[in-house]
């Protein structure tokens, strides 16, 4: 018997459903859809027509997702897709996994497409609520000093391989990232 389709559809989960306040930290908690897990070369995208994950490309040899990479349902970026998020945890999940996380920051970024068109394509950074290793992290400043430069280099290399340019404009702390995410 084939697996059941993922029940969420593109932009069908409302902000109200994906956002709740964490009483412990008073930080935003959101539910994200993991598309490409930590350690994978495969890039998956959610296909709203089938309700399943679809393989969209392979990263070059030696390049893998450093942490779980996914989308924030109920949102839309300048590129027309749901907003992107990388979820830090000690272990990866699987394509199509729904995961609760806290947003601890964001990398605002400009992406130059192959045709030269420039768009904003920010990357939110979250901590999995089940992570033990990253449980005490509440903002980007709390991360080990090597993680952010490595994430930035990954996104730059990932886009270069696709014939695009990715430039980080600014690092946002948790409060600023949540204001940007929810436009408050």
C-alpha positions in Angstrom: 0.0 0.0 0.0 1.5 3.4 -1.0 2.1 5.9 1.8 -0.7 8.4 2.6 -0.2 11.8 1.0 0.9 14.7 3.2 -2.3 16.4 4.3 -1.1 20.0 4.1 -1.2 21.7 0.7 0.7 24.7 -0.4 -0.5 27.7 1.6 -3.4 25.8 3.1 -2.1 25.8 6.6 -3.0 29.1 8.1 -0.7 31.3 10.2 -3.0 30.7 13.2 -2.5 26.9 12.8 1.3 27.1 12.4 2.0 29.8 15.0 1.6 29.5 18.7 3.4 31.1 21.6 5.8 29.0 23.6 5.0 29.7 27.2 8.5 28.7 28.4 10.4 31.2 26.2 7.7 33.5 24.9 9.1 32.9 21.4 7.3 32.0 18.3 6.8 28.3 17.7 6.0 27.3 14.2 5.3 24.0 12.4 7.5 23.6 9.3 7.5 21.0 6.5 10.9 19.4 6.0 11.7 19.0 2.4 15.4 18.0 2.4 16.9 16.4 5.5 20.3 17.0 7.1 23.0 15.0 5.2 21.0 14.5 2.0 22.2 15.5 -1.5 18.6 15.2 -2.8 16.5 18.4 -3.0 12.8 17.6 -2.6 9.9 19.9 -3.1 6.4 19.6 -1.8 4.0 18.9 -4.7 0.6 20.4 -3.8 -1.2 18.5 -6.6 -0.2 15.0 -5.4 0.2 15.9 -1.7 3.6 14.2 -1.8 7.3 15.1 -1.9 8.9 15.2 -5.3 12.6 14.9 -6.1 13.6 18.2 -7.8 17.4 17.9 -8.1 20.6 16.5 -6.8 23.3 18.6 -5.2 26.8 18.0 -6.6 29.1 15.4 -5.0 30.3 16.5 -1.7 27.6 19.1 -1.1 24.8 18.0 1.3 22.2 19.9 3.4 24.0 20.8 6.7 20.7 20.7 8.6 17.0 19.9 7.8 15.8 22.4 5.2 12.2 23.1 4.6 9.4 25.6 4.2 7.0 27.5 6.5 3.4 26.6 5.3 1.0 29.4 5.0 3.7 31.9 3.9 4.8 33.2 0.6 8.2 34.8 -0.3 9.1 37.1 -3.1 9.9 34.1 -5.3 6.3 32.9 -5.0 7.2 29.9 -2.8 6.6 29.4 0.9 9.4 31.0 3.1 12.5 28.8 3.5 13.8 27.7 6.9 16.8 25.6 8.0 16.1 23.7 11.2 19.0 23.0 13.6 19.0 19.7 15.4 21.5 17.0 16.1 19.8 14.5 13.8 18.0 14.8 10.5 14.4 13.8 9.9 12.9 12.7 6.6 11.3 14.4 3.5 7.7 15.4 4.4 8.2 15.5 8.1 6.3 18.1 10.0 8.5 19.6 12.7 7.8 22.2 15.4 10.6 24.7 15.9 11.4 28.1 17.4 12.7 30.8 15.1 16.0 32.1 16.4 17.0 34.3 13.5 17.2 34.8 9.8 19.6 35.6 7.0 18.1 38.3 4.8 19.4 37.6 1.4 19.3 38.8 -2.2 19.2 36.1 -4.9 20.2 36.9 -8.5 18.4 34.6 -10.9 20.0 33.2 -14.1 18.3 36.0 -16.1 19.8 38.7 -13.8 16.5 39.4 -11.9 17.2 40.1 -8.2 14.7 38.9 -5.6 14.7 38.7 -1.8 15.0 35.1 -0.7 15.5 35.1 3.1 16.4 32.0 5.1 14.9 31.6 8.5 16.8 29.7 11.1 15.0 27.6 13.6 15.7 25.1 16.4 13.8 21.9 16.6 11.7 21.6 19.7 12.9 18.0 20.2 16.6 19.0 20.0 18.6 18.4 23.1 21.9 19.8 21.7 20.5 23.1 20.6 17.8 23.4 23.3 19.5 26.4 25.1 19.9 28.4 21.9 17.5 31.3 21.7 19.1 33.6 19.2 21.8 33.6 16.5 24.4 35.0 19.0 24.0 31.8 21.1 25.2 29.6 18.2 28.7 28.2 18.0 30.8 30.8 16.0 31.4 28.4 13.1 27.7 27.6 12.2 26.5 30.9 10.6 29.5 31.3 8.3 29.1 27.6 7.2 25.3 28.1 6.6 26.0 31.2 4.5 28.7 29.4 2.5 26.3 26.5 1.9 23.6 28.8 0.6 26.1 30.6 -1.6 27.5 27.3 -3.0 24.0 25.8 -3.4 22.9 28.8 -5.5 26.1 29.0 -7.5 25.6 25.3 -8.6 22.2 26.3 -9.8 23.6 29.2 -11.9 22.3 31.8 -9.4 24.0 34.2 -7.0 23.1 34.4 -3.3 24.2 37.3 -1.1 23.5 37.6 2.6 22.4 41.1 3.4 21.9 40.9 7.1 21.7 38.6 10.1 18.6 39.1 12.1 18.1 38.1 15.8 15.1 36.2 17.0 12.9 39.2 17.6 13.6 40.9 14.2 13.2 37.6 12.4 9.8 37.0 14.0 8.7 40.5 13.2 9.7 40.0 9.5 8.1 36.5 9.4 4.8 37.8 10.7 5.1 41.3 9.3 4.5 42.8 12.8 
